[in-house]
Each structure stands twice: as C-alpha cells, then as structure tokens.
Amino acid sequence: MNKQPHIPDPETSKRLLANLHRTRMEVQEVNLELGEINAMLAEQLRLQKLQRVRQSLTRSTAEL
C-alpha cells in the first residue's frame, strides 16, 4: 500500500489558497477586535483605580 500524496489540479489549488487567505484575514480581524476589547478593559480598570485613589485621598483629607 504505497499511498502517494495527491496533488490537486491548479484550479483546486487556487481555490484552496484563496480560502486559506480569507481564513487568515478573518483570524487577523478577530485578533484585532480582541485587542481592541482588551484595550477598552484596560482603560476601564485604569479609571476604576484612579477613582479609588481619588476617593481614598478625599477620605484621608476629610479625616485631617
């Protein structure tokens, strides 16, 4: 049983390559969207920390 790899005809190769390119671009799009979501969450965390620090400063100033 000598199974040789089958080389697809040029039309099939072209179609498969186009599909791979589209899939790669879709994955890149999803990665960029995830990066944007990550940046938004990081900004929200930064703002929450800033708010807590300001509240702490306000409380400590009021106690003086």
Contacts in CASP RR format, 6 or more apart in sequence:
PFRMAT RR
TARGET T0000
AUTHOR 0000-0000-0000
METHOD contacts of the structure
MODEL  1
MNKQPHIPDPETSKRLLANLHRTRMEVQEVNLELGEINAMLAEQLRLQKL
QRVRQSLTRSTAEL
8 16 0 8 1.000
END
